[in-house]
């Protein structure tokens, strides 16, 4: 409606109608400002939740990287221990073979018996070391499985948190719509 039409209408309308029109315009302006303020508050809340979500994601990634680095170190140390054990075993076997060759002619029967005893002791030591390594491997495997479960639990908690955020967002929107409807009914309800 143009200003001229409004002016002509105001000339034709009574002062009471003009007051009602001014009242309606001021209510509309008030509703618009309230809606803008509610939208700004909702936007701020969403931004804060996004910041918190990003912070949680960064912390989870840092924890995952730290755990992966620790696991790599443990595996590396375990490989190094196994390699050292193999080297020691090879060195020991080479030393025993050299001794057997040098002493073979002099004390054949005694040397053979001592070598058998030494080999048996080495086999038992290797078996004990192997059992210890298997136990360490089992412990490492269980620790790694625990870390994986913890990461899955963390991921699940994060996804539940995301679901709650979406629910709260839509619940807020529904609440805003209900508030708007109630305001409109309160404003225009007596006119209907």
Residue pairs with C-beta under 8 A, 6 or more apart in sequence:
1 9
10 18
10 21
13 21
27 187
31 180
31 183
31 184
31 187
34 183
35 180
38 176
38 179
42 172
42 173
42 176
45 172
46 169
49 165
53 161
53 162
53 165
56 158
56 161
57 158
60 151
60 154
60 155
60 158
63 151
63 154
64 151
67 147
67 151
71 140
71 144
71 147
74 140
75 140
78 133
78 136
78 137
78 140
81 133
82 133
85 126
85 129
85 133
89 122
89 126
92 122
96 115
96 118
96 119
99 111
99 115
100 111
100 112
100 115
103 111
104 111
